[in-house]
């Protein structure tokens, strides 16, 4: 059985994935932080005093 894909070759697939990653990084989804590092900085300051 032969499967016909939407991308003609590996380079096309790579370009599609690269474009999607670039889009994600440039927009809000790529800028979201999952860990608030300011709390860790505050703890470091308290331990240093």
ZIBEL-V405095 format. One record per pair of residues at least 12 apart in sequence whose ideal C-beta (glycine too) atoms are under 8 Angstrom apart, sorted by sequence separation. I is the first residue (numbers start at 0). J is the second residue. If there is no record, write none. Layout:
i=I j=J
i=I j=J
This chain:
none
